[in-house]
Amino acid sequence: MSHTTRAEELDSKPPNADTIVLTPTWAGDLDHFRLLRASLARSPLATLEHHVVVQTEDLPLFRTFAEEPNVVLRSTAEVLPPIVEKRRQRARHIGAHAGRHLTRISGSLRRNLGWPRWPSYTGWHTQQLCKLAVASATGRATTIVLDSDVVVTPAAQVRDFRTPGAVVCFARWQPVGTLKGKVRKWVDSAAKLTGRSPLNEEDEVNTYFDTPFVLDGEAVWAMLAHLEQQSGLPWWQHLLNQPPRRWSEFGLYKQYLKSWSQQPVDWRAPELMQYIFDTSNAEAVVQQVTHLFQRPDIHYITLHSQSSGKHNWRASDYTERLLGWINTL
């Protein structure tokens, strides 16, 4: 990874093309993604290129979106190294047949015994690689990551993600000693991966792991070069060698910004975001979103899609109604 090559890439881009929106997605998030696209197309962010990275086998379901203005539709085969794409497809096939319970057991075996390999290549992990690969290779200053379950309101602005002379990173600060579960594991893993000394229990760390999330292209590129220098491996291989579900691309990036980056950082509280975690009552969700959508202080609403897959209710119970409502605006 050469600084000269990176600088030349940045210089070759027109100044009005330095910010993109990025959404890695798949068939399971199609209902949410339709709503994201409809809201984004009606927002002040509509003029930005929207890079959509879809798992290759799901690409036909998303073809029609490529006809929309500023949508750049890409497959994981285009973004990931060939060996990672091959193992991702195998992992999806095994996971579909194994089911949720056996997949969880296989992940535990991988973490404790180093076998089997496939849990490290599931969509959750490869989507993280896609974010880092696109953000570091676009030649643009800012990549705005929006998951499929985000609704963008008319109050959204590009300046939500930009500060002159600094890198924007959303932040909620907590002492390490108060963290538990997956967040504690992600934070500890990020410190280890970046070569930082072990965290003290009283150290304050950034625990914002949601989207919207901002990735600065130059900072991501430098971070990946740092990983390769530390490990002697391609950055993506080094990450995939970690225990599955014990590392986070956002946690890694935030720790790198705090410990190693030479760029000033604007740590911003995520005050423009609203999160809806209980989506079991479709009528309540529709009422909440239509109300929040019209508030000038709310720019982004997240309908946490992971809740839908674990229960009997379907995302389409509310996304179809919200889509119809947005399309009338």
N, C-alpha and C positions, 0 to 999 in steps of 0.2 A: 504494500500500500504506500504509494509515493505522494508526498506533499506536492510535488511539482505537477503531477497528473491531476490531483484534486483541484489545485488552483487554476489550472488551465480549463478544467471542466466548468468551474464556476464562472470564469471570465467569458466563456463562450455563450452563456445564457443571457437573454435580454433581461433588463432590470425589472420588468413587469411580470416575470415568470419565476419569481423566487419563492413562492409559497404554494403548496399543494395541500389537498385533503387526501387522506389515505384510509381505506377501509379494507382490511382482510376479512373475508366472509366465506360462507359455504351454504349448502342447501338448507341446513337446519335453521338458518337465520334469514331465510328469504322473506318471510312475512315482515319481520322487523326492517329488513333492508329496503323494501318497497316504501315503507313509511319514512325512513331516513332520506331516501332520494327525493321524495315528494316535498318534504320540509326543507331540505337543502336547496332544492331548485327554486324555492320561493323566498329564500333568505338572501341577505347581502353577501353571503359566501358563494353564491351561485356562479360567479364569474371565475372562481378558482378551478383549476383542473382537479377532478376527483379521480384518483387512482384507486381502482377496485381490484383487489387480488383475490381470485376465486380458486378454490380447490379444483384442479383440472377436470376431474370427472363430473363436476357440477356446472361447468362452464355453459352448457346449452341452456340451463335455467336462467342465466343472467344475460344472454345475448342481446335481448331487446334493450337493455340499459345502455349498451354501447352506442345506440342511436341518439341518445340524449346529449345535449350540448355539454362539452367539457368533461365527459366521462371517458376515462382511459381504462378499458377492461383488459386485465391480464390474468393469466393462469399461474398457479404455483410452479408449473413446469418452466415458465419463463423467468421466474424470480429466484427459485431455489437451485442450489447445485444439483446436478442430475442424480447423484447417489442419495441425497436427502429426499428428493422427490420420489424416487423409487421406494425408499424405506417408509416414507409417509403413506404412500398408497397401500403398501403391505400392512402397515399398522392400522389403517382405517379398516381394511378387510378383516384382520384378526379381531379388532375391537368390536366390529359389528356382529361377529359370530360369538364372541366370548360374552358379551353383555356387560352391563355396568359393574356387577359384583366381581366377576373374574378379571375384568380390566383393572379394578382397584387392587386386587390381590397381586396381579402381575406387576403393577407399579411398585408395590411394596417390596416384592422380591427383587426388582431391579435396583431399588434404593439400598437394600441390605446385602444382596448377594452379587449385584452387578449383572444379573441375568433374569429374564430375557431382555434383549435389546429393544424390542419394538415399542414399549411404553414411552421411550424417550422421543419417539418420532410421531406422536399423535398430533392432530390438528392444533391443539392448544399450544404445543411447543413450536410447531412450524409456522404458525401465524406470527409468533414473536420474532422468529428469524426473518419473516417477510417484512415486518415493520422496519427492522434495522437495516435490511438490505436495500429497501426502497429509499429510506431516509438518507442513507449514506451515498447513494449512487445517482440521485436525481440531478445533482448539481444545483439544487435550490437551497435557499437559506433555511426555510421553515417547512416542516411537515406537520400538519395538524391531523392527529390520529383520532378518528371517530369510529367507535364500534357500531355494529349494525343496529344496536338497540338505543341509539341516540336520536332524539328529535331536536332539530335546530329551529329556533324561533325567529321571528322577524327582527328581533332586537340584536341578533348576533352580528359581530363585526370582526374584520381581520385584526384590528388593533387589540382584540381580546388575547391575541397570541404573539404580539410584537412589541418590543421596546427598543428604541434607538440605542445602539451601542451595547446591548446586553442580550443574554439568552433568557427567554421566559420559561419558567418551570412552576407549575402549580404545586402548592405545598400545604400539608397539614403536619405540624410538628408534635412529636411525642417522645418522651424518654424511652430508651431502649428497654429498660426494666419493666415497663408497663405493657409491652407487646406480647402477644401469644399467637399460637397457631401458625397459619401459613404466612402471615405478615412478618412475624419474627424470623421465620426460616428464610423468607425472601431478603430481609434486611441483612441477616448474617451472611447469606450466600453472596450478596452484592459486595459486602466488605471484603470477603475472601477473594472473590474474582478480580477485584480491582487492586488487590495487593495492599489494602489498608490494614493497619494493625487491628487486632480484635477490638470490637466496640465495648465501651464501658457501659454499665447499666444506666448511668445518668446521662449518657450522650443523647442529644436530641437528634432524631432522624425524621425524614420526610415520609409520611405514611399515606400519601395520596397515590392510589394505584388505578384510578378510574380514567375514563375518557370523557371529554376531550383531554388529550395529552399532547404536549408540544415536543417535537424532536428537532433540534438544531442540526443541520446537515454537517457542518464542520465539526461540531462536538461529537456527533455519532461516529463520523469517520475517524477522528482521533482516538475515540474510545475503542473502536474495533482494532485499530493499529496497536494500541496499548495491550489489548488482550492477546494479540498474536505475538507481541514481543515478550510478554510474560510467560506464555505457554509453549511457544515454538510450534503452534498448530494454527490452521485456519480458524478464524474466530468462531465460525459456526460449528466446527467440530469440537472446539473447546467447550462451548455451551452445551452441545448435545451429549458430551461426556459427563456432565453433571447429573446428579440424581434427579429423576423426573419430578416435576412440580415443586422443586426446591429452589428454582431460580426464576427471576422475573426480569424481562427486558427493561421495564420501567424502573424497577429497583436498582438494577445495574447502572442505568443511565443517570439516575439521581445521585447515586453514590459517586460516580465518576465526576459529575459536575461539582460536587461538594469537595472532593478530595484532590482532584488532579487537573481539572479544566483551568485554562489560563483566561477564559472569557468571564467577564462579569455576569452574574446571574440575578435576574429579577424573580425572586421567590414570591409568587402571588397566591393569596388565599383563593380557593375555588368558589368565590361568592356568586358567580353567574350560573352555577349549575344546580339542578334539582334532581333528586334521585327518588324513584318510586320502586320499592322493593317488593311490595305485595301486589301482584297483578292477578289475584285469584278472582276478583269481582270486576268483570268487564265494564259494567256500567260505572262503577266508581273510578276506574282508570280513565275512561273517556271523559268524565266530568273533571277529574284532576288535570288532565293534559290540556283540555280546551281552555280551562281557566289559566293555567300556568303559561300557556302559549301566548297569551295576550298581555302578560305582565312585562313591562319594560326592563325590570331588573333580573329577569330570568332569560338567559340566552340559550341554554341547553338543558334538555330533560332526558334522563336515562330511565328506560323501562327495563329493568334488569332481566335479560332474556334467560339467564341460567335458571331462574325460578320455574319457567314454563316446562322445561324438560324433565323436572323431577316430580311434577304433579299432574293431575288429570286435566287441568285447564289448558287451552290452546292460545297461543299468541294471536292467532287470527280472530279470536273472539272480540278483541278490542282493536287490533291493527286495521282490520277492514273498515270498521266504523270511523276510525280516526282518519284513514286515508280518504274516505268519501268526504269527510268534513273539510280536510285541508284542500282537496281538489275544488271545493266551491269558493275558496277565498280568492 
